[in-house]
Amino acid sequence: MKKKVPLTLNPSRRDFIKTSSLAASSFFIVPRHVLGKGYIAPSDKLNIAGIGVGGKGKSDLTSFAKSPNVNIVALCDVDDRQAVDSRKNFPKAKYYKDFREMLAKENKNIDACSISTPDNTHAVATLAAMQLGKHVYTQKPLTHDIYEARILGQAAKKYKVVTQMGNQGGSGNGVRRMKEIYDSGLIGDVHKVLTWTNRPVWPQAVPTDRVDPIPSELNYDLWLGPAAKVPYNKDVLPWNWRGWWPYGTGALGDMACHIMDPVYRILPILYPTSVECSVAGTWTFTLREKDDNPDWTPFSTSIHLDYPRNDGKGNIKVSWYDGGILPELPEELQPGEAFGNSDGGVLFIGSKGKLMADCYGANPRLLPLKANESLNIPETIARVPNEDHYLQWVNACLAGYGNATTSSPFEYAGPFTESILIGNLALRSWMLRDKPTANRTHEKYNGRKKLYWDAENMKITNYDLANQFVKREYRDGWNLVL
């Protein structure tokens, strides 16, 4: 019987990641002092601190705590209301509002951090923990902007800690099976990929000039983090921040790390060389004088990324659809047969056939569906036990840096996140507006453009205005320095 091998990343990313083994790790009992800084003997427990402990942060901590080798020792949230359940679930954990204070005071007690704040503070919290030698699990998307993703990818190599982005489908059986089917050659060379989601499921493009009183339980200044200081608006917290560019990354940032993971993990691509988009649902709001550069994400988008294949076989066009816009149904799909699932899906279009999966890369199947009835491809890629993305990271932390692997280490997740957020460069560039004239019905706009991307220098080469979104300006008191 052929030995199963770990799922490795395609050759184009070997400069970023040596391997991405998804099998369970073996542990050896060794003293902590032998392992050194950043290494924890498997006989010890992993002490985890949570930064952002409401909502997804709460469920992340609960998932880690299922391991008998985990202690949740500290909690941090800027909003006491969001922290209520986690404080009840982990009553022995010390509670803080400022993650910087928590890291300073609990440094000796913390081995690892789980970061599940809004996107605008992912990078600053994650890097601060890494610089203290803490292993980190950071929710998707890894960062708010492209520059931050590049920095965290570099930080993973520099600080030598165990890292994982929270795109749990990366540890699923589906993406491994999809890889096995792809490697069999049944669909040939992929030249086009369609991806789609049912998001957004939160309000989009709903600006308001209302200024609300700040709740006493909320440290609003800390919630803003590096973002510009603006009056508090209760419509933004606690969930709708995804629809505002200063804090969130829209439907693409929310779901592409789940839906596009099979694309980036399996196909021979690294960075796109161009991107273009179409946007719906912003026209009503662009007629206000101050909205020449609107802060809200659009209702519906389609984004088209062009990737050169690293095997020299041309390009792969990857398209993204959200907000109710969907790709054309493949002709092989019969009436009543599902196109992905309710959360979205992905479709590989190759020279010989088509391969579809649901959100998270789940349930991969050939089209037409009857082709799966006689499918006999051996299982050659090692699976993550119970598809447990959380326990995989915990075990890798216990084994120590370099002794085990994770599905989405920052060496992988950093470039992947960069690639996704290039789509937001196109969206935000499309939404840029010249200052309105007196005749607002003839307001100038920049319109649809194909943007050309220089990945090495993180720069759009043909439309300089777009580059303001590669790296945002942090307000005083915040920085991101390796």
Secondary structure, 3 states (H helix, E strand, C coil): CCCCECCCCCHHHCCCCCCCCCCCCCCCCCCHHHHCCCCCCCCCCEEEEEECCCCHHHHHHHHHCCCCCEEEEEEECCEHHHHHHHHHHCCCCEEECCHHHHHHHHHHHCCEEEECCCHHHHHHHHHHHHHCCCEEEECCCCCCCHHHHHHHHHHHHHHCCCEEECCHHHHCHHHHHHHHHHHCCCCCCEEEEEEEECCCCCCCCCCCCCCCCCCCCECHHHHHCCCCCCCCCCCCCCCHHHHECCCCCHHHHHHHHHHCHHHHHHCCCCCCCEEEEEEECCHHHCCCCCCCCCCECCCEEEEEEEEECCCCCCEEEEEEEECCCCCCCCCCCCCCCCCCECCEEEEEEECCCEEEEEHHHCCCEEECHHHHCCCCCCCCECCCHHHCHHHHHHHHHHHCCCCCCCCCCHHHHHHHHHHHHHHHHHHHHHHCECCCCCCHHHCCECCCCCEEEECCCCEECCCHHHHHHCCCCCCCCCCCCC
